[in-house]
Amino acid sequence: MSERLALPTRVTLADSAALLRTLTPAVARDDCVLDWSAVESADSSALALVFGLQRAATAAGRQLTLTALPNGLATLAQLYGVEHFVSQAD
């Protein structure tokens, strides 16, 4: 069973580095679901958070699944051409 990691209401430049430090141990120890359902504000640093967590999970042989990704973040990923890296579970 995957560990559910719920993100806070903000995932912005001011928050992303601390979130990466906090969440990296979890994604390295277990398969995780990164739950975006509470996120009300996110910027491009949220993509960096996803990439950092995906790197940590992959290095540890774990899976990271995204759920409830905000539309704005999906749009940013498309704009930058990285949408295939931030696909979410159905």
Biotite code that builds the C-alpha atoms (Angstrom):
import biotite.structure as struc

atoms = struc.array([
    struc.Atom([0.000, 0.000, 0.000], chain_id="A", res_id=1, res_name="MET", atom_name="CA", element="C"),
    struc.Atom([1.237, 3.489, -0.842], chain_id="A", res_id=2, res_name="SER", atom_name="CA", element="C"),
    struc.Atom([1.782, 6.220, 1.695], chain_id="A", res_id=3, res_name="GLU", atom_name="CA", element="C"),
    struc.Atom([-0.419, 9.282, 1.082], chain_id="A", res_id=4, res_name="ARG", atom_name="CA", element="C"),
    struc.Atom([1.419, 12.604, 1.284], chain_id="A", res_id=5, res_name="LEU", atom_name="CA", element="C"),
    struc.Atom([-0.992, 15.543, 1.486], chain_id="A", res_id=6, res_name="ALA", atom_name="CA", element="C"),
    struc.Atom([0.372, 18.872, 0.320], chain_id="A", res_id=7, res_name="LEU", atom_name="CA", element="C"),
    struc.Atom([-0.554, 22.153, 2.038], chain_id="A", res_id=8, res_name="PRO", atom_name="CA", element="C"),
    struc.Atom([-2.668, 24.896, 0.474], chain_id="A", res_id=9, res_name="THR", atom_name="CA", element="C"),
    struc.Atom([0.432, 26.660, -0.939], chain_id="A", res_id=10, res_name="ARG", atom_name="CA", element="C"),
    struc.Atom([3.232, 25.147, -2.979], chain_id="A", res_id=11, res_name="VAL", atom_name="CA", element="C"),
    struc.Atom([5.209, 28.179, -4.085], chain_id="A", res_id=12, res_name="THR", atom_name="CA", element="C"),
    struc.Atom([8.825, 29.298, -4.214], chain_id="A", res_id=13, res_name="LEU", atom_name="CA", element="C"),
    struc.Atom([8.637, 30.172, -0.517], chain_id="A", res_id=14, res_name="ALA", atom_name="CA", element="C"),
    struc.Atom([7.506, 26.630, 0.358], chain_id="A", res_id=15, res_name="ASP", atom_name="CA", element="C"),
    struc.Atom([8.955, 24.198, -2.174], chain_id="A", res_id=16, res_name="SER", atom_name="CA", element="C"),
    struc.Atom([12.479, 23.770, -0.798], chain_id="A", res_id=17, res_name="ALA", atom_name="CA", element="C"),
    struc.Atom([11.182, 22.954, 2.691], chain_id="A", res_id=18, res_name="ALA", atom_name="CA", element="C"),
    struc.Atom([8.599, 20.569, 1.239], chain_id="A", res_id=19, res_name="LEU", atom_name="CA", element="C"),
    struc.Atom([11.305, 18.795, -0.752], chain_id="A", res_id=20, res_name="LEU", atom_name="CA", element="C"),
    struc.Atom([13.435, 18.350, 2.390], chain_id="A", res_id=21, res_name="ARG", atom_name="CA", element="C"),
    struc.Atom([10.438, 17.126, 4.383], chain_id="A", res_id=22, res_name="THR", atom_name="CA", element="C"),
    struc.Atom([8.966, 14.744, 1.806], chain_id="A", res_id=23, res_name="LEU", atom_name="CA", element="C"),
    struc.Atom([12.116, 13.215, 0.299], chain_id="A", res_id=24, res_name="THR", atom_name="CA", element="C"),
    struc.Atom([12.618, 10.654, 3.107], chain_id="A", res_id=25, res_name="PRO", atom_name="CA", element="C"),
    struc.Atom([9.044, 9.399, 2.671], chain_id="A", res_id=26, res_name="ALA", atom_name="CA", element="C"),
    struc.Atom([9.341, 8.867, -1.097], chain_id="A", res_id=27, res_name="VAL", atom_name="CA", element="C"),
    struc.Atom([12.699, 7.146, -0.618], chain_id="A", res_id=28, res_name="ALA", atom_name="CA", element="C"),
    struc.Atom([11.319, 4.636, 1.895], chain_id="A", res_id=29, res_name="ARG", atom_name="CA", element="C"),
    struc.Atom([7.935, 3.704, 0.353], chain_id="A", res_id=30, res_name="ASP", atom_name="CA", element="C"),
    struc.Atom([5.736, 4.041, -2.715], chain_id="A", res_id=31, res_name="ASP", atom_name="CA", element="C"),
    struc.Atom([3.805, 7.292, -2.253], chain_id="A", res_id=32, res_name="CYS", atom_name="CA", element="C"),
    struc.Atom([0.790, 9.162, -3.550], chain_id="A", res_id=33, res_name="VAL", atom_name="CA", element="C"),
    struc.Atom([1.339, 12.923, -3.622], chain_id="A", res_id=34, res_name="LEU", atom_name="CA", element="C"),
    struc.Atom([-2.103, 14.417, -2.976], chain_id="A", res_id=35, res_name="ASP", atom_name="CA", element="C"),
    struc.Atom([-2.628, 17.919, -4.381], chain_id="A", res_id=36, res_name="TRP", atom_name="CA", element="C"),
    struc.Atom([-6.311, 18.210, -3.413], chain_id="A", res_id=37, res_name="SER", atom_name="CA", element="C"),
    struc.Atom([-5.747, 20.921, -0.768], chain_id="A", res_id=38, res_name="ALA", atom_name="CA", element="C"),
    struc.Atom([-3.454, 23.047, -2.951], chain_id="A", res_id=39, res_name="VAL", atom_name="CA", element="C"),
    struc.Atom([-4.957, 26.434, -3.762], chain_id="A", res_id=40, res_name="GLU", atom_name="CA", element="C"),
    struc.Atom([-1.792, 28.215, -4.914], chain_id="A", res_id=41, res_name="SER", atom_name="CA", element="C"),
    struc.Atom([1.118, 26.742, -6.861], chain_id="A", res_id=42, res_name="ALA", atom_name="CA", element="C"),
    struc.Atom([3.793, 28.189, -9.105], chain_id="A", res_id=43, res_name="ASP", atom_name="CA", element="C"),
    struc.Atom([6.525, 26.749, -11.302], chain_id="A", res_id=44, res_name="SER", atom_name="CA", element="C"),
    struc.Atom([8.573, 25.770, -8.246], chain_id="A", res_id=45, res_name="SER", atom_name="CA", element="C"),
    struc.Atom([5.916, 23.105, -7.646], chain_id="A", res_id=46, res_name="ALA", atom_name="CA", element="C"),
    struc.Atom([7.164, 21.419, -10.819], chain_id="A", res_id=47, res_name="LEU", atom_name="CA", element="C"),
    struc.Atom([10.682, 21.435, -9.379], chain_id="A", res_id=48, res_name="ALA", atom_name="CA", element="C"),
    struc.Atom([9.248, 19.807, -6.248], chain_id="A", res_id=49, res_name="LEU", atom_name="CA", element="C"),
    struc.Atom([7.652, 17.051, -8.336], chain_id="A", res_id=50, res_name="VAL", atom_name="CA", element="C"),
    struc.Atom([10.877, 16.455, -10.271], chain_id="A", res_id=51, res_name="PHE", atom_name="CA", element="C"),
    struc.Atom([12.960, 16.341, -7.091], chain_id="A", res_id=52, res_name="GLY", atom_name="CA", element="C"),
    struc.Atom([10.604, 13.879, -5.436], chain_id="A", res_id=53, res_name="LEU", atom_name="CA", element="C"),
    struc.Atom([10.429, 11.746, -8.580], chain_id="A", res_id=54, res_name="GLN", atom_name="CA", element="C"),
    struc.Atom([14.248, 11.615, -8.697], chain_id="A", res_id=55, res_name="ARG", atom_name="CA", element="C"),
    struc.Atom([14.404, 10.522, -5.050], chain_id="A", res_id=56, res_name="ALA", atom_name="CA", element="C"),
    struc.Atom([11.722, 7.876, -5.542], chain_id="A", res_id=57, res_name="ALA", atom_name="CA", element="C"),
    struc.Atom([13.346, 6.496, -8.686], chain_id="A", res_id=58, res_name="THR", atom_name="CA", element="C"),
    struc.Atom([16.788, 6.384, -7.043], chain_id="A", res_id=59, res_name="ALA", atom_name="CA", element="C"),
    struc.Atom([15.290, 4.332, -4.197], chain_id="A", res_id=60, res_name="ALA", atom_name="CA", element="C"),
    struc.Atom([13.375, 2.017, -6.535], chain_id="A", res_id=61, res_name="GLY", atom_name="CA", element="C"),
    struc.Atom([10.032, 3.455, -5.423], chain_id="A", res_id=62, res_name="ARG", atom_name="CA", element="C"),
    struc.Atom([7.045, 4.887, -7.257], chain_id="A", res_id=63, res_name="GLN", atom_name="CA", element="C"),
    struc.Atom([5.553, 8.346, -6.837], chain_id="A", res_id=64, res_name="LEU", atom_name="CA", element="C"),
    struc.Atom([1.991, 8.867, -8.041], chain_id="A", res_id=65, res_name="THR", atom_name="CA", element="C"),
    struc.Atom([0.325, 12.271, -8.326], chain_id="A", res_id=66, res_name="LEU", atom_name="CA", element="C"),
    struc.Atom([-3.351, 12.821, -7.618], chain_id="A", res_id=67, res_name="THR", atom_name="CA", element="C"),
    struc.Atom([-5.705, 15.831, -7.771], chain_id="A", res_id=68, res_name="ALA", atom_name="CA", element="C"),
    struc.Atom([-3.138, 17.914, -9.651], chain_id="A", res_id=69, res_name="LEU", atom_name="CA", element="C"),
    struc.Atom([-4.331, 21.537, -9.950], chain_id="A", res_id=70, res_name="PRO", atom_name="CA", element="C"),
    struc.Atom([-5.289, 22.616, -13.470], chain_id="A", res_id=71, res_name="ASN", atom_name="CA", element="C"),
    struc.Atom([-2.872, 25.531, -13.299], chain_id="A", res_id=72, res_name="GLY", atom_name="CA", element="C"),
    struc.Atom([0.055, 23.250, -12.596], chain_id="A", res_id=73, res_name="LEU", atom_name="CA", element="C"),
    struc.Atom([-0.909, 20.900, -15.409], chain_id="A", res_id=74, res_name="ALA", atom_name="CA", element="C"),
    struc.Atom([-1.072, 23.930, -17.708], chain_id="A", res_id=75, res_name="THR", atom_name="CA", element="C"),
    struc.Atom([2.403, 25.067, -16.607], chain_id="A", res_id=76, res_name="LEU", atom_name="CA", element="C"),
    struc.Atom([3.750, 21.590, -17.288], chain_id="A", res_id=77, res_name="ALA", atom_name="CA", element="C"),
    struc.Atom([2.281, 21.712, -20.805], chain_id="A", res_id=78, res_name="GLN", atom_name="CA", element="C"),
    struc.Atom([3.715, 25.178, -21.368], chain_id="A", res_id=79, res_name="LEU", atom_name="CA", element="C"),
    struc.Atom([7.200, 23.948, -20.423], chain_id="A", res_id=80, res_name="TYR", atom_name="CA", element="C"),
    struc.Atom([6.785, 20.714, -22.408], chain_id="A", res_id=81, res_name="GLY", atom_name="CA", element="C"),
    struc.Atom([7.140, 18.466, -19.358], chain_id="A", res_id=82, res_name="VAL", atom_name="CA", element="C"),
    struc.Atom([3.551, 17.255, -18.993], chain_id="A", res_id=83, res_name="GLU", atom_name="CA", element="C"),
    struc.Atom([4.599, 13.608, -19.436], chain_id="A", res_id=84, res_name="HIS", atom_name="CA", element="C"),
    struc.Atom([6.638, 13.931, -16.214], chain_id="A", res_id=85, res_name="PHE", atom_name="CA", element="C"),
    struc.Atom([3.674, 15.160, -14.173], chain_id="A", res_id=86, res_name="VAL", atom_name="CA", element="C"),
    struc.Atom([0.912, 12.819, -15.251], chain_id="A", res_id=87, res_name="SER", atom_name="CA", element="C"),
    struc.Atom([-1.478, 11.875, -12.506], chain_id="A", res_id=88, res_name="GLN", atom_name="CA", element="C"),
    struc.Atom([-3.338, 8.760, -11.485], chain_id="A", res_id=89, res_name="ALA", atom_name="CA", element="C"),
    struc.Atom([-6.927, 8.487, -12.649], chain_id="A", res_id=90, res_name="ASP", atom_name="CA", element="C"),
])
